[in-house]
């Protein structure tokens, strides 16, 4: 269950990171890699924290 939350959080973080990049007016491969990777890592960590808060992990 924790892995599912981490994966979903990483995907959401990736999308939010790229959306933030686009809203700031940045473009290109390097900013996309930085914003995408940062968003995925933060989203994955957030997903794990949400899963741990639920108390139903196995």
C-alpha positions as protocol buffer text, in pm:
chain_id: "A"
residue {
  index: 1
  type: UNK
  ca { x: 0 y: 0 z: 0 }
}
residue {
  index: 2
  type: UNK
  ca { x: 286 y: 237 z: 83 }
}
residue {
  index: 3
  type: UNK
  ca { x: 439 y: 177 z: -261 }
}
residue {
  index: 4
  type: UNK
  ca { x: 111 y: 272 z: -427 }
}
residue {
  index: 5
  type: UNK
  ca { x: 93 y: 599 z: -235 }
}
residue {
  index: 6
  type: UNK
  ca { x: 457 y: 671 z: -321 }
}
residue {
  index: 7
  type: UNK
  ca { x: 399 y: 605 z: -693 }
}
residue {
  index: 8
  type: UNK
  ca { x: 84 y: 814 z: -711 }
}
residue {
  index: 9
  type: UNK
  ca { x: 253 y: 1093 z: -516 }
}
residue {
  index: 10
  type: UNK
  ca { x: 553 y: 1085 z: -751 }
}
residue {
  index: 11
  type: UNK
  ca { x: 332 y: 1112 z: -1059 }
}
residue {
  index: 12
  type: UNK
  ca { x: 133 y: 1399 z: -909 }
}
residue {
  index: 13
  type: UNK
  ca { x: 457 y: 1570 z: -803 }
}
residue {
  index: 14
  type: UNK
  ca { x: 599 y: 1531 z: -1152 }
}
residue {
  index: 15
  type: UNK
  ca { x: 294 y: 1692 z: -1308 }
}
residue {
  index: 16
  type: UNK
  ca { x: 291 y: 1974 z: -1051 }
}
residue {
  index: 17
  type: UNK
  ca { x: 664 y: 2036 z: -1099 }
}
residue {
  index: 18
  type: UNK
  ca { x: 628 y: 2063 z: -1475 }
}
residue {
  index: 19
  type: UNK
  ca { x: 319 y: 2284 z: -1436 }
}
residue {
  index: 20
  type: UNK
  ca { x: 514 y: 2514 z: -1204 }
}
residue {
  index: 21
  type: UNK
  ca { x: 796 y: 2532 z: -1460 }
}
residue {
  index: 22
  type: UNK
  ca { x: 549 y: 2623 z: -1733 }
}
residue {
  index: 23
  type: UNK
  ca { x: 378 y: 2888 z: -1516 }
}
residue {
  index: 24
  type: UNK
  ca { x: 714 y: 3049 z: -1440 }
}
residue {
  index: 25
  type: UNK
  ca { x: 780 y: 3073 z: -1813 }
}
residue {
  index: 26
  type: UNK
  ca { x: 1078 y: 2839 z: -1817 }
}
residue {
  index: 27
  type: UNK
  ca { x: 1138 y: 2589 z: -2092 }
}
residue {
  index: 28
  type: UNK
  ca { x: 1395 y: 2341 z: -2209 }
}
residue {
  index: 29
  type: UNK
  ca { x: 1534 y: 2005 z: -2118 }
}
residue {
  index: 30
  type: UNK
  ca { x: 1743 y: 2104 z: -1814 }
}
residue {
  index: 31
  type: UNK
  ca { x: 1468 y: 2298 z: -1629 }
}
residue {
  index: 32
  type: UNK
  ca { x: 1221 y: 2018 z: -1710 }
}
residue {
  index: 33
  type: UNK
  ca { x: 1459 y: 1764 z: -1559 }
}
residue {
  index: 34
  type: UNK
  ca { x: 1514 y: 1975 z: -1247 }
}
residue {
  index: 35
  type: UNK
  ca { x: 1149 y: 2063 z: -1188 }
}
residue {
  index: 36
  type: UNK
  ca { x: 1026 y: 1715 z: -1283 }
}
residue {
  index: 37
  type: UNK
  ca { x: 1275 y: 1527 z: -1067 }
}
residue {
  index: 38
  type: UNK
  ca { x: 1223 y: 1762 z: -774 }
}
residue {
  index: 39
  type: UNK
  ca { x: 848 y: 1729 z: -799 }
}
residue {
  index: 40
  type: UNK
  ca { x: 866 y: 1351 z: -825 }
}
residue {
  index: 41
  type: UNK
  ca { x: 1090 y: 1320 z: -519 }
}
residue {
  index: 42
  type: UNK
  ca { x: 880 y: 1557 z: -307 }
}
residue {
  index: 43
  type: UNK
  ca { x: 559 y: 1390 z: -425 }
}
residue {
  index: 44
  type: UNK
  ca { x: 693 y: 1044 z: -343 }
}
residue {
  index: 45
  type: UNK
  ca { x: 797 y: 1153 z: 4 }
}
residue {
  index: 46
  type: UNK
  ca { x: 458 y: 1314 z: 61 }
}
residue {
  index: 47
  type: UNK
  ca { x: 283 y: 998 z: -55 }
}
residue {
  index: 48
  type: UNK
  ca { x: 480 y: 791 z: 194 }
}
residue {
  index: 49
  type: UNK
  ca { x: 390 y: 1028 z: 476 }
}
residue {
  index: 50
  type: UNK
  ca { x: 22 y: 1011 z: 383 }
}
residue {
  index: 51
  type: UNK
  ca { x: 40 y: 630 z: 377 }
}
residue {
  index: 52
  type: UNK
  ca { x: 210 y: 622 z: 716 }
}
residue {
  index: 53
  type: UNK
  ca { x: -52 y: 854 z: 861 }
}
residue {
  index: 54
  type: UNK
  ca { x: -329 y: 613 z: 761 }
}
residue {
  index: 55
  type: UNK
  ca { x: -189 y: 330 z: 973 }
}
residue {
  index: 56
  type: UNK
  ca { x: -298 y: 61 z: 727 }
}
residue {
  index: 57
  type: UNK
  ca { x: 40 y: -23 z: 573 }
}
residue {
  index: 58
  type: UNK
  ca { x: 147 y: -387 z: 557 }
}
